[in-house]
Amino acid sequence: MMLRKAISLMAAFAGLPLLALAHDGHGHFHGYQLAHYFTSSEHAIPIALALVAGVAFFIARRWALAKKESGK
């Protein structure tokens, strides 16, 4: 049950950027280029935070599963 809530919350947060309206005029690349998202700080920081959160989630999940297996 907790895992379903976590996945639902992650999906909701992952969909939030889709609500933003993009425009040209900031950064060095156009908004449709992949480099734009990795070189401008307003996009790179959330991407980095999402990666850290994803890695932390999978580490915690693996740790919980290992703990559960050792308890059997």
Order of alpha helices (4+ residues) and beta strands (2+ residues): alpha-alpha-alpha
